[in-house]
Amino acid sequence: GTVIPIAGKEPRDIPIRWSADGRGIYVFKREGLPVRIFRLDPWTGKKEFVKEFMPADPGGITGMSSVTMSPDAKLFAFNYRRRISELFLVEGLE
């Protein structure tokens, strides 16, 4: 068929799934905390805020890898990347 661009989709929007009624696409961005989920109407470009969440310990988190959700948009699961490092200070070496 003919390719039709999705109205309102921003370059960093990551699709999660179609809405249960087939009239919207749930999207999120991998960068930044908290994670915000939006429902995007692909014909009008209208975005509706759905949910916001973040890990209990945000230390070292560089972004969300993926988000998945139930068809009714009541349950969410996500995974993320965490970068932890240690800094050592050594004094008195000769």
Protein Blocks (a to p, Z undefined) as FASTA:
>chain_A
ZZdddehiafklccfbdcfkopaccdddfehcddddddddfknopacdfbdcddfblghi
abdfbdcddfklpaccdddddddddddddehiZZ
